[in-house]
Amino acid sequence: MEYMIKTREVETAHMLQVILKEVRLLRNEPTLFFPQDDLKGYAHPERIKRSYRKAVRRYPPLAT
């Protein structure tokens, strides 16, 4: 019984690592889609830039 508990703990720890790795990758994805150069076609380019800067400060991208 004790072996089963330890096995589950190891499986849980491994699953958590896999999930966290995926979350790290997903956190970096929005930077790929954010238009860096030209926001002229958008209705509120300054608002977009301000929101993006605020999000980057609050949730800094992880180094991969």
mmCIF file as Biopython writes it, N, C-alpha, C and O atoms, coordinates in Angstrom:
data_model
#
loop_
_atom_site.group_PDB
_atom_site.id
_atom_site.type_symbol
_atom_site.label_atom_id
_atom_site.label_alt_id
_atom_site.label_comp_id
_atom_site.label_asym_id
_atom_site.label_entity_id
_atom_site.label_seq_id
_atom_site.pdbx_PDB_ins_code
_atom_site.Cartn_x
_atom_site.Cartn_y
_atom_site.Cartn_z
_atom_site.occupancy
_atom_site.B_iso_or_equiv
_atom_site.auth_seq_id
_atom_site.auth_asym_id
_atom_site.pdbx_PDB_model_num
ATOM 1   N N  . MET A ? 1  ? 0.829  -1.201 0.000   1.0 0.0 1  A 1 
ATOM 2   C CA . MET A ? 1  ? 0.000  0.000  0.000   1.0 0.0 1  A 1 
ATOM 3   C C  . MET A ? 1  ? 0.870  1.260  0.000   1.0 0.0 1  A 1 
ATOM 4   O O  . MET A ? 1  ? 0.596  2.212  -0.730  1.0 0.0 1  A 1 
ATOM 5   N N  . GLU A ? 2  ? 1.907  1.255  0.816   1.0 0.0 2  A 1 
ATOM 6   C CA . GLU A ? 2  ? 2.795  2.409  0.882   1.0 0.0 2  A 1 
ATOM 7   C C  . GLU A ? 2  ? 3.479  2.650  -0.468  1.0 0.0 2  A 1 
ATOM 8   O O  . GLU A ? 2  ? 3.689  3.792  -0.874  1.0 0.0 2  A 1 
ATOM 9   N N  . TYR A ? 3  ? 3.819  1.559  -1.151  1.0 0.0 3  A 1 
ATOM 10  C CA . TYR A ? 3  ? 4.441  1.658  -2.471  1.0 0.0 3  A 1 
ATOM 11  C C  . TYR A ? 3  ? 3.503  2.354  -3.459  1.0 0.0 3  A 1 
ATOM 12  O O  . TYR A ? 3  ? 3.940  3.169  -4.271  1.0 0.0 3  A 1 
ATOM 13  N N  . MET A ? 4  ? 2.215  2.026  -3.384  1.0 0.0 4  A 1 
ATOM 14  C CA . MET A ? 4  ? 1.238  2.634  -4.292  1.0 0.0 4  A 1 
ATOM 15  C C  . MET A ? 4  ? 1.121  4.132  -4.045  1.0 0.0 4  A 1 
ATOM 16  O O  . MET A ? 4  ? 0.982  4.916  -4.984  1.0 0.0 4  A 1 
ATOM 17  N N  . ILE A ? 5  ? 1.178  4.522  -2.780  1.0 0.0 5  A 1 
ATOM 18  C CA . ILE A ? 5  ? 1.085  5.944  -2.450  1.0 0.0 5  A 1 
ATOM 19  C C  . ILE A ? 5  ? 2.293  6.686  -3.010  1.0 0.0 5  A 1 
ATOM 20  O O  . ILE A ? 5  ? 2.147  7.753  -3.607  1.0 0.0 5  A 1 
ATOM 21  N N  . LYS A ? 6  ? 3.491  6.121  -2.816  1.0 0.0 6  A 1 
ATOM 22  C CA . LYS A ? 6  ? 4.700  6.768  -3.325  1.0 0.0 6  A 1 
ATOM 23  C C  . LYS A ? 6  ? 4.683  6.825  -4.846  1.0 0.0 6  A 1 
ATOM 24  O O  . LYS A ? 6  ? 5.115  7.816  -5.435  1.0 0.0 6  A 1 
ATOM 25  N N  . THR A ? 7  ? 4.193  5.779  -5.478  1.0 0.0 7  A 1 
ATOM 26  C CA . THR A ? 7  ? 4.101  5.760  -6.935  1.0 0.0 7  A 1 
ATOM 27  C C  . THR A ? 7  ? 3.162  6.858  -7.420  1.0 0.0 7  A 1 
ATOM 28  O O  . THR A ? 7  ? 3.456  7.545  -8.399  1.0 0.0 7  A 1 
ATOM 29  N N  . ARG A ? 8  ? 2.054  7.020  -6.748  1.0 0.0 8  A 1 
ATOM 30  C CA . ARG A ? 8  ? 1.107  8.080  -7.127  1.0 0.0 8  A 1 
ATOM 31  C C  . ARG A ? 8  ? 1.721  9.460  -6.932  1.0 0.0 8  A 1 
ATOM 32  O O  . ARG A ? 8  ? 1.505  10.362 -7.742  1.0 0.0 8  A 1 
ATOM 33  N N  . GLU A ? 9  ? 2.492  9.622  -5.849  1.0 0.0 9  A 1 
ATOM 34  C CA . GLU A ? 9  ? 3.148  10.905 -5.606  1.0 0.0 9  A 1 
ATOM 35  C C  . GLU A ? 9  ? 4.143  11.217 -6.725  1.0 0.0 9  A 1 
ATOM 36  O O  . GLU A ? 9  ? 4.231  12.356 -7.184  1.0 0.0 9  A 1 
ATOM 37  N N  . VAL A ? 10 ? 4.883  10.214 -7.155  1.0 0.0 10 A 1 
ATOM 38  C CA . VAL A ? 10 ? 5.848  10.403 -8.240  1.0 0.0 10 A 1 
ATOM 39  C C  . VAL A ? 10 ? 5.113  10.728 -9.536  1.0 0.0 10 A 1 
ATOM 40  O O  . VAL A ? 10 ? 5.523  11.623 -10.275 1.0 0.0 10 A 1 
ATOM 41  N N  . GLU A ? 11 ? 4.046  10.017 -9.811  1.0 0.0 11 A 1 
ATOM 42  C CA . GLU A ? 11 ? 3.259  10.281 -11.020 1.0 0.0 11 A 1 
ATOM 43  C C  . GLU A ? 11 ? 2.664  11.688 -10.985 1.0 0.0 11 A 1 
ATOM 44  O O  . GLU A ? 11 ? 2.648  12.390 -11.997 1.0 0.0 11 A 1 
ATOM 45  N N  . THR A ? 12 ? 2.178  12.088 -9.819  1.0 0.0 12 A 1 
ATOM 46  C CA . THR A ? 12 ? 1.607  13.424 -9.666  1.0 0.0 12 A 1 
ATOM 47  C C  . THR A ? 12 ? 2.671  14.492 -9.876  1.0 0.0 12 A 1 
ATOM 48  O O  . THR A ? 12 ? 2.427  15.491 -10.553 1.0 0.0 12 A 1 
ATOM 49  N N  . ALA A ? 13 ? 3.846  14.284 -9.299  1.0 0.0 13 A 1 
ATOM 50  C CA . ALA A ? 13 ? 4.937  15.249 -9.462  1.0 0.0 13 A 1 
ATOM 51  C C  . ALA A ? 13 ? 5.347  15.353 -10.929 1.0 0.0 13 A 1 
ATOM 52  O O  . ALA A ? 13 ? 5.602  16.447 -11.431 1.0 0.0 13 A 1 
ATOM 53  N N  . HIS A ? 14 ? 5.410  14.224 -11.605 1.0 0.0 14 A 1 
ATOM 54  C CA . HIS A ? 14 ? 5.775  14.233 -13.024 1.0 0.0 14 A 1 
ATOM 55  C C  . HIS A ? 14 ? 4.711  14.956 -13.850 1.0 0.0 14 A 1 
ATOM 56  O O  . HIS A ? 14 ? 5.037  15.759 -14.723 1.0 0.0 14 A 1 
ATOM 57  N N  . MET A ? 15 ? 3.461  14.674 -13.576 1.0 0.0 15 A 1 
ATOM 58  C CA . MET A ? 15 ? 2.368  15.322 -14.300 1.0 0.0 15 A 1 
ATOM 59  C C  . MET A ? 15 ? 2.397  16.829 -14.062 1.0 0.0 15 A 1 
ATOM 60  O O  . MET A ? 15 ? 2.168  17.610 -14.986 1.0 0.0 15 A 1 
ATOM 61  N N  . LEU A ? 16 ? 2.677  17.235 -12.833 1.0 0.0 16 A 1 
ATOM 62  C CA . LEU A ? 16 ? 2.766  18.658 -12.522 1.0 0.0 16 A 1 
ATOM 63  C C  . LEU A ? 16 ? 3.888  19.311 -13.322 1.0 0.0 16 A 1 
ATOM 64  O O  . LEU A ? 16 ? 3.712  20.415 -13.838 1.0 0.0 16 A 1 
ATOM 65  N N  . GLN A ? 17 ? 5.023  18.656 -13.431 1.0 0.0 17 A 1 
ATOM 66  C CA . GLN A ? 17 ? 6.140  19.198 -14.209 1.0 0.0 17 A 1 
ATOM 67  C C  . GLN A ? 17 ? 5.763  19.350 -15.684 1.0 0.0 17 A 1 
ATOM 68  O O  . GLN A ? 17 ? 6.105  20.347 -16.319 1.0 0.0 17 A 1 
ATOM 69  N N  . VAL A ? 18 ? 5.065  18.366 -16.216 1.0 0.0 18 A 1 
ATOM 70  C CA . VAL A ? 18 ? 4.632  18.433 -17.617 1.0 0.0 18 A 1 
ATOM 71  C C  . VAL A ? 18 ? 3.665  19.598 -17.822 1.0 0.0 18 A 1 
ATOM 72  O O  . VAL A ? 18 ? 3.773  20.334 -18.803 1.0 0.0 18 A 1 
ATOM 73  N N  . ILE A ? 19 ? 2.734  19.761 -16.908 1.0 0.0 19 A 1 
ATOM 74  C CA . ILE A ? 19 ? 1.755  20.849 -17.007 1.0 0.0 19 A 1 
ATOM 75  C C  . ILE A ? 19 ? 2.449  22.204 -16.902 1.0 0.0 19 A 1 
ATOM 76  O O  . ILE A ? 19 ? 2.154  23.116 -17.675 1.0 0.0 19 A 1 
ATOM 77  N N  . LEU A ? 20 ? 3.367  22.338 -15.952 1.0 0.0 20 A 1 
ATOM 78  C CA . LEU A ? 20 ? 4.073  23.608 -15.785 1.0 0.0 20 A 1 
ATOM 79  C C  . LEU A ? 20 ? 4.918  23.952 -17.010 1.0 0.0 20 A 1 
ATOM 80  O O  . LEU A ? 20 ? 5.027  25.119 -17.387 1.0 0.0 20 A 1 
ATOM 81  N N  . LYS A ? 21 ? 5.507  22.947 -17.621 1.0 0.0 21 A 1 
ATOM 82  C CA . LYS A ? 21 ? 6.283  23.188 -18.839 1.0 0.0 21 A 1 
ATOM 83  C C  . LYS A ? 21 ? 5.370  23.736 -19.943 1.0 0.0 21 A 1 
ATOM 84  O O  . LYS A ? 21 ? 5.735  24.671 -20.655 1.0 0.0 21 A 1 
ATOM 85  N N  . GLU A ? 22 ? 4.195  23.148 -20.072 1.0 0.0 22 A 1 
ATOM 86  C CA . GLU A ? 22 ? 3.239  23.604 -21.086 1.0 0.0 22 A 1 
ATOM 87  C C  . GLU A ? 22 ? 2.768  25.029 -20.791 1.0 0.0 22 A 1 
ATOM 88  O O  . GLU A ? 22 ? 2.630  25.841 -21.706 1.0 0.0 22 A 1 
ATOM 89  N N  . VAL A ? 23 ? 2.525  25.328 -19.524 1.0 0.0 23 A 1 
ATOM 90  C CA . VAL A ? 23 ? 2.098  26.676 -19.143 1.0 0.0 23 A 1 
ATOM 91  C C  . VAL A ? 23 ? 3.185  27.692 -19.484 1.0 0.0 23 A 1 
ATOM 92  O O  . VAL A ? 23 ? 2.887  28.783 -19.970 1.0 0.0 23 A 1 
ATOM 93  N N  . ARG A ? 24 ? 4.439  27.337 -19.231 1.0 0.0 24 A 1 
ATOM 94  C CA . ARG A ? 24 ? 5.539  28.246 -19.580 1.0 0.0 24 A 1 
ATOM 95  C C  . ARG A ? 24 ? 5.558  28.531 -21.077 1.0 0.0 24 A 1 
ATOM 96  O O  . ARG A ? 24 ? 5.759  29.671 -21.498 1.0 0.0 24 A 1 
ATOM 97  N N  . LEU A ? 25 ? 5.351  27.504 -21.866 1.0 0.0 25 A 1 
ATOM 98  C CA . LEU A ? 25 ? 5.322  27.701 -23.317 1.0 0.0 25 A 1 
ATOM 99  C C  . LEU A ? 25 ? 4.155  28.594 -23.728 1.0 0.0 25 A 1 
ATOM 100 O O  . LEU A ? 25 ? 4.303  29.463 -24.589 1.0 0.0 25 A 1 
ATOM 101 N N  . LEU A ? 26 ? 3.000  28.378 -23.112 1.0 0.0 26 A 1 
ATOM 102 C CA . LEU A ? 26 ? 1.822  29.173 -23.453 1.0 0.0 26 A 1 
ATOM 103 C C  . LEU A ? 26 ? 1.982  30.632 -23.043 1.0 0.0 26 A 1 
ATOM 104 O O  . LEU A ? 26 ? 1.455  31.525 -23.706 1.0 0.0 26 A 1 
ATOM 105 N N  . ARG A ? 27 ? 2.703  30.876 -21.959 1.0 0.0 27 A 1 
ATOM 106 C CA . ARG A ? 27 ? 2.909  32.255 -21.517 1.0 0.0 27 A 1 
ATOM 107 C C  . ARG A ? 27 ? 3.727  33.040 -22.526 1.0 0.0 27 A 1 
ATOM 108 O O  . ARG A ? 27 ? 3.565  34.254 -22.650 1.0 0.0 27 A 1 
ATOM 109 N N  . ASN A ? 28 ? 4.592  32.365 -23.239 1.0 0.0 28 A 1 
ATOM 110 C CA . ASN A ? 28 ? 5.434  33.047 -24.214 1.0 0.0 28 A 1 
ATOM 111 C C  . ASN A ? 28 ? 4.754  33.211 -25.569 1.0 0.0 28 A 1 
ATOM 112 O O  . ASN A ? 28 ? 5.190  34.032 -26.376 1.0 0.0 28 A 1 
ATOM 113 N N  . GLU A ? 29 ? 3.713  32.463 -25.832 1.0 0.0 29 A 1 
ATOM 114 C CA . GLU A ? 29 ? 3.036  32.529 -27.131 1.0 0.0 29 A 1 
ATOM 115 C C  . GLU A ? 29 ? 2.452  33.895 -27.468 1.0 0.0 29 A 1 
ATOM 116 O O  . GLU A ? 29 ? 2.597  34.330 -28.611 1.0 0.0 29 A 1 
ATOM 117 N N  . PRO A ? 30 ? 1.801  34.598 -26.546 1.0 0.0 30 A 1 
ATOM 118 C CA . PRO A ? 30 ? 1.216  35.895 -26.932 1.0 0.0 30 A 1 
ATOM 119 C C  . PRO A ? 30 ? 2.243  36.870 -27.486 1.0 0.0 30 A 1 
ATOM 120 O O  . PRO A ? 30 ? 1.896  37.716 -28.311 1.0 0.0 30 A 1 
ATOM 121 N N  . THR A ? 31 ? 3.489  36.776 -27.060 1.0 0.0 31 A 1 
ATOM 122 C CA . THR A ? 31 ? 4.493  37.691 -27.594 1.0 0.0 31 A 1 
ATOM 123 C C  . THR A ? 31 ? 4.732  37.431 -29.072 1.0 0.0 31 A 1 
ATOM 124 O O  . THR A ? 31 ? 5.170  38.326 -29.796 1.0 0.0 31 A 1 
ATOM 125 N N  . LEU A ? 32 ? 4.450  36.221 -29.526 1.0 0.0 32 A 1 
ATOM 126 C CA . LEU A ? 32 ? 4.616  35.920 -30.941 1.0 0.0 32 A 1 
ATOM 127 C C  . LEU A ? 32 ? 3.511  36.540 -31.787 1.0 0.0 32 A 1 
ATOM 128 O O  . LEU A ? 32 ? 3.728  36.873 -32.952 1.0 0.0 32 A 1 
ATOM 129 N N  . PHE A ? 33 ? 2.332  36.694 -31.201 1.0 0.0 33 A 1 
ATOM 130 C CA . PHE A ? 33 ? 1.181  37.178 -31.954 1.0 0.0 33 A 1 
ATOM 131 C C  . PHE A ? 33 ? 0.954  38.677 -31.819 1.0 0.0 33 A 1 
ATOM 132 O O  . PHE A ? 33 ? 0.195  39.259 -32.594 1.0 0.0 33 A 1 
ATOM 133 N N  . PHE A ? 34 ? 1.595  39.300 -30.856 1.0 0.0 34 A 1 
ATOM 134 C CA . PHE A ? 34 ? 1.397  40.729 -30.654 1.0 0.0 34 A 1 
ATOM 135 C C  . PHE A ? 34 ? 2.110  41.499 -31.758 1.0 0.0 34 A 1 
ATOM 136 O O  . PHE A ? 34 ? 3.310  41.313 -31.955 1.0 0.0 34 A 1 
ATOM 137 N N  . PRO A ? 35 ? 1.409  42.348 -32.472 1.0 0.0 35 A 1 
ATOM 138 C CA . PRO A ? 35 ? 2.049  43.112 -33.555 1.0 0.0 35 A 1 
ATOM 139 C C  . PRO A ? 35 ? 3.045  44.116 -32.973 1.0 0.0 35 A 1 
ATOM 140 O O  . PRO A ? 35 ? 2.644  45.060 -32.293 1.0 0.0 35 A 1 
ATOM 141 N N  . GLN A ? 36 ? 4.305  43.924 -33.230 1.0 0.0 36 A 1 
ATOM 142 C CA . GLN A ? 36 ? 5.348  44.760 -32.636 1.0 0.0 36 A 1 
ATOM 143 C C  . GLN A ? 36 ? 5.544  46.083 -33.376 1.0 0.0 36 A 1 
ATOM 144 O O  . GLN A ? 36 ? 5.844  47.096 -32.745 1.0 0.0 36 A 1 
ATOM 145 N N  . ASP A ? 37 ? 5.385  46.094 -34.666 1.0 0.0 37 A 1 
ATOM 146 C CA . ASP A ? 37 ? 5.779  47.260 -35.449 1.0 0.0 37 A 1 
ATOM 147 C C  . ASP A ? 37 ? 4.646  48.245 -35.717 1.0 0.0 37 A 1 
ATOM 148 O O  . ASP A ? 37 ? 4.760  49.427 -35.394 1.0 0.0 37 A 1 
ATOM 149 N N  . ASP A ? 38 ? 3.577  47.772 -36.293 1.0 0.0 38 A 1 
ATOM 150 C CA . ASP A ? 38 ? 2.566  48.679 -36.805 1.0 0.0 38 A 1 
ATOM 151 C C  . ASP A ? 38 ? 1.210  48.400 -36.172 1.0 0.0 38 A 1 
ATOM 152 O O  . ASP A ? 38 ? 0.632  47.329 -36.359 1.0 0.0 38 A 1 
ATOM 153 N N  . LEU A ? 39 ? 0.712  49.375 -35.421 1.0 0.0 39 A 1 
ATOM 154 C CA . LEU A ? 39 ? -0.617 49.251 -34.819 1.0 0.0 39 A 1 
ATOM 155 C C  . LEU A ? 39 ? -1.584 50.274 -35.420 1.0 0.0 39 A 1 
ATOM 156 O O  . LEU A ? 39 ? -2.655 50.514 -34.862 1.0 0.0 39 A 1 
ATOM 157 N N  . LYS A ? 40 ? -1.225 50.859 -36.521 1.0 0.0 40 A 1 
ATOM 158 C CA . LYS A ? 40 ? -2.048 51.922 -37.111 1.0 0.0 40 A 1 
ATOM 159 C C  . LYS A ? 40 ? -3.429 51.440 -37.536 1.0 0.0 40 A 1 
ATOM 160 O O  . LYS A ? 40 ? -4.374 52.229 -37.548 1.0 0.0 40 A 1 
ATOM 161 N N  . GLY A ? 41 ? -3.566 50.179 -37.878 1.0 0.0 41 A 1 
ATOM 162 C CA . GLY A ? 41 ? -4.847 49.663 -38.327 1.0 0.0 41 A 1 
ATOM 163 C C  . GLY A ? 41 ? -5.828 49.380 -37.194 1.0 0.0 41 A 1 
ATOM 164 O O  . GLY A ? 41 ? -6.985 49.038 -37.440 1.0 0.0 41 A 1 
ATOM 165 N N  . TYR A ? 42 ? -5.370 49.520 -35.964 1.0 0.0 42 A 1 
ATOM 166 C CA . TYR A ? 42 ? -6.221 49.238 -34.815 1.0 0.0 42 A 1 
ATOM 167 C C  . TYR A ? 42 ? -6.913 50.511 -34.345 1.0 0.0 42 A 1 
ATOM 168 O O  . TYR A ? 42 ? -6.413 51.613 -34.571 1.0 0.0 42 A 1 
ATOM 169 N N  . ALA A ? 43 ? -8.055 50.361 -33.695 1.0 0.0 43 A 1 
ATOM 170 C CA . ALA A ? 43 ? -8.831 51.512 -33.250 1.0 0.0 43 A 1 
ATOM 171 C C  . ALA A ? 43 ? -8.114 52.301 -32.154 1.0 0.0 43 A 1 
ATOM 172 O O  . ALA A ? 43 ? -8.155 53.532 -32.164 1.0 0.0 43 A 1 
ATOM 173 N N  . HIS A ? 44 ? -7.460 51.624 -31.212 1.0 0.0 44 A 1 
ATOM 174 C CA . HIS A ? 44 ? -6.826 52.289 -30.072 1.0 0.0 44 A 1 
ATOM 175 C C  . HIS A ? 44 ? -5.407 51.756 -29.868 1.0 0.0 44 A 1 
ATOM 176 O O  . HIS A ? 44 ? -5.167 50.999 -28.928 1.0 0.0 44 A 1 
ATOM 177 N N  . PRO A ? 45 ? -4.470 52.136 -30.726 1.0 0.0 45 A 1 
ATOM 178 C CA . PRO A ? 45 ? -3.117 51.578 -30.635 1.0 0.0 45 A 1 
ATOM 179 C C  . PRO A ? 45 ? -2.407 51.901 -29.320 1.0 0.0 45 A 1 
ATOM 180 O O  . PRO A ? 45 ? -1.686 51.058 -28.787 1.0 0.0 45 A 1 
ATOM 181 N N  . GLU A ? 46 ? -2.601 53.103 -28.796 1.0 0.0 46 A 1 
ATOM 182 C CA . GLU A ? 46 ? -1.939 53.453 -27.533 1.0 0.0 46 A 1 
ATOM 183 C C  . GLU A ? 46 ? -2.490 52.629 -26.375 1.0 0.0 46 A 1 
ATOM 184 O O  . GLU A ? 46 ? -1.742 52.235 -25.480 1.0 0.0 46 A 1 
ATOM 185 N N  . ARG A ? 47 ? -3.772 52.373 -26.390 1.0 0.0 47 A 1 
ATOM 186 C CA . ARG A ? 47 ? -4.381 51.552 -25.344 1.0 0.0 47 A 1 
ATOM 187 C C  . ARG A ? 47 ? -3.834 50.126 -25.413 1.0 0.0 47 A 1 
ATOM 188 O O  . ARG A ? 47 ? -3.582 49.503 -24.382 1.0 0.0 47 A 1 
ATOM 189 N N  . ILE A ? 48 ? -3.655 49.619 -26.617 1.0 0.0 48 A 1 
ATOM 190 C CA . ILE A ? 48 ? -3.104 48.270 -26.801 1.0 0.0 48 A 1 
ATOM 191 C C  . ILE A ? 48 ? -1.682 48.211 -26.262 1.0 0.0 48 A 1 
ATOM 192 O O  . ILE A ? 48 ? -1.329 47.285 -25.532 1.0 0.0 48 A 1 
ATOM 193 N N  . LYS A ? 49 ? -0.864 49.203 -26.621 1.0 0.0 49 A 1 
ATOM 194 C CA . LYS A ? 49 ? 0.519  49.233 -26.142 1.0 0.0 49 A 1 
ATOM 195 C C  . LYS A ? 49 ? 0.583  49.327 -24.624 1.0 0.0 49 A 1 
ATOM 196 O O  . LYS A ? 49 ? 1.372  48.631 -23.986 1.0 0.0 49 A 1 
ATOM 197 N N  . ARG A ? 50 ? -0.242 50.181 -24.053 1.0 0.0 50 A 1 
ATOM 198 C CA . ARG A ? 50 ? -0.264 50.354 -22.600 1.0 0.0 50 A 1 
ATOM 199 C C  . ARG A ? 50 ? -0.668 49.058 -21.900 1.0 0.0 50 A 1 
ATOM 200 O O  . ARG A ? 50 ? -0.059 48.667 -20.904 1.0 0.0 50 A 1 
ATOM 201 N N  . SER A ? 51 ? -1.689 48.402 -22.423 1.0 0.0 51 A 1 
ATOM 202 C CA . SER A ? 51 ? -2.138 47.133 -21.838 1.0 0.0 51 A 1 
ATOM 203 C C  . SER A ? 51 ? -1.064 46.061 -21.953 1.0 0.0 51 A 1 
ATOM 204 O O  . SER A ? 51 ? -0.848 45.276 -21.029 1.0 0.0 51 A 1 
ATOM 205 N N  . TYR A ? 52 ? -0.402 46.041 -23.087 1.0 0.0 52 A 1 
ATOM 206 C CA . TYR A ? 52 ? 0.660  45.052 -23.297 1.0 0.0 52 A 1 
ATOM 207 C C  . TYR A ? 52 ? 1.820  45.291 -22.327 1.0 0.0 52 A 1 
ATOM 208 O O  . TYR A ? 52 ? 2.323  44.349 -21.715 1.0 0.0 52 A 1 
ATOM 209 N N  . ARG A ? 53 ? 2.238  46.539 -22.189 1.0 0.0 53 A 1 
ATOM 210 C CA . ARG A ? 53 ? 3.333  46.848 -21.258 1.0 0.0 53 A 1 
ATOM 211 C C  . ARG A ? 53 ? 2.955  46.484 -19.829 1.0 0.0 53 A 1 
ATOM 212 O O  . ARG A ? 53 ? 3.778  45.956 -19.082 1.0 0.0 53 A 1 
ATOM 213 N N  . LYS A ? 54 ? 1.728  46.763 -19.454 1.0 0.0 54 A 1 
ATOM 214 C CA . LYS A ? 54 ? 1.260  46.435 -18.109 1.0 0.0 54 A 1 
ATOM 215 C C  . LYS A ? 54 ? 1.271  44.921 -17.895 1.0 0.0 54 A 1 
ATOM 216 O O  . LYS A ? 54 ? 1.679  44.445 -16.835 1.0 0.0 54 A 1 
ATOM 217 N N  . ALA A ? 55 ? 0.827  44.173 -18.889 1.0 0.0 55 A 1 
ATOM 218 C CA . ALA A ? 55 ? 0.816  42.710 -18.780 1.0 0.0 55 A 1 
ATOM 219 C C  . ALA A ? 55 ? 2.230  42.153 -18.685 1.0 0.0 55 A 1 
ATOM 220 O O  . ALA A ? 55 ? 2.478  41.215 -17.928 1.0 0.0 55 A 1 
ATOM 221 N N  . VAL A ? 56 ? 3.159  42.724 -19.448 1.0 0.0 56 A 1 
ATOM 222 C CA . VAL A ? 56 ? 4.546  42.246 -19.403 1.0 0.0 56 A 1 
ATOM 223 C C  . VAL A ? 56 ? 5.169  42.543 -18.046 1.0 0.0 56 A 1 
ATOM 224 O O  . VAL A ? 56 ? 5.936  41.733 -17.526 1.0 0.0 56 A 1 
ATOM 225 N N  . ARG A ? 57 ? 4.846  43.693 -17.471 1.0 0.0 57 A 1 
ATOM 226 C CA . ARG A ? 57 ? 5.362  44.003 -16.129 1.0 0.0 57 A 1 
ATOM 227 C C  . ARG A ? 57 ? 4.800  43.042 -15.089 1.0 0.0 57 A 1 
ATOM 228 O O  . ARG A ? 57 ? 5.520  42.563 -14.212 1.0 0.0 57 A 1 
ATOM 229 N N  . ARG A ? 58 ? 3.518  42.770 -15.200 1.0 0.0 58 A 1 
ATOM 230 C CA . ARG A ? 58 ? 2.877  41.909 -14.201 1.0 0.0 58 A 1 
ATOM 231 C C  . ARG A ? 58 ? 3.227  40.440 -14.404 1.0 0.0 58 A 1 
ATOM 232 O O  . ARG A ? 58 ? 3.407  39.708 -13.430 1.0 0.0 58 A 1 
ATOM 233 N N  . TYR A ? 59 ? 3.326  40.004 -15.644 1.0 0.0 59 A 1 
ATOM 234 C CA . TYR A ? 59 ? 3.635  38.612 -15.976 1.0 0.0 59 A 1 
ATOM 235 C C  . TYR A ? 59 ? 4.826  38.583 -16.926 1.0 0.0 59 A 1 
ATOM 236 O O  . TYR A ? 59 ? 4.656  38.360 -18.125 1.0 0.0 59 A 1 
ATOM 237 N N  . PRO A ? 60 ? 6.026  38.805 -16.406 1.0 0.0 60 A 1 
ATOM 238 C CA . PRO A ? 60 ? 7.189  38.850 -17.298 1.0 0.0 60 A 1 
ATOM 239 C C  . PRO A ? 60 ? 7.394  37.528 -18.022 1.0 0.0 60 A 1 
ATOM 240 O O  . PRO A ? 60 ? 7.179  36.462 -17.445 1.0 0.0 60 A 1 
ATOM 241 N N  . PRO A ? 61 ? 7.807  37.592 -19.281 1.0 0.0 61 A 1 
ATOM 242 C CA . PRO A ? 61 ? 8.053  36.358 -20.035 1.0 0.0 61 A 1 
ATOM 243 C C  . PRO A ? 61 ? 9.191  35.568 -19.401 1.0 0.0 61 A 1 
ATOM 244 O O  . PRO A ? 61 ? 10.159 36.142 -18.902 1.0 0.0 61 A 1 
ATOM 245 N N  . LEU A ? 62 ? 9.063  34.274 -19.426 1.0 0.0 62 A 1 
ATOM 246 C CA . LEU A ? 62 ? 10.105 33.417 -18.886 1.0 0.0 62 A 1 
ATOM 247 C C  . LEU A ? 62 ? 11.176 33.198 -19.930 1.0 0.0 62 A 1 
ATOM 248 O O  . LEU A ? 62 ? 10.886 33.091 -21.122 1.0 0.0 62 A 1 
ATOM 249 N N  . ALA A ? 63 ? 12.403 33.133 -19.483 1.0 0.0 63 A 1 
ATOM 250 C CA . ALA A ? 63 ? 13.497 32.809 -20.404 1.0 0.0 63 A 1 
ATOM 251 C C  . ALA A ? 63 ? 13.433 31.325 -20.708 1.0 0.0 63 A 1 
ATOM 252 O O  . ALA A ? 63 ? 13.327 30.505 -19.795 1.0 0.0 63 A 1 
ATOM 253 N N  . THR A ? 64 ? 13.496 30.975 -21.979 1.0 0.0 64 A 1 
ATOM 254 C CA . THR A ? 64 ? 13.431 29.558 -22.346 1.0 0.0 64 A 1 
ATOM 255 C C  . THR A ? 64 ? 14.775 29.055 -22.774 1.0 0.0 64 A 1 
ATOM 256 O O  . THR A ? 64 ? 14.914 27.882 -23.120 1.0 0.0 64 A 1 
#
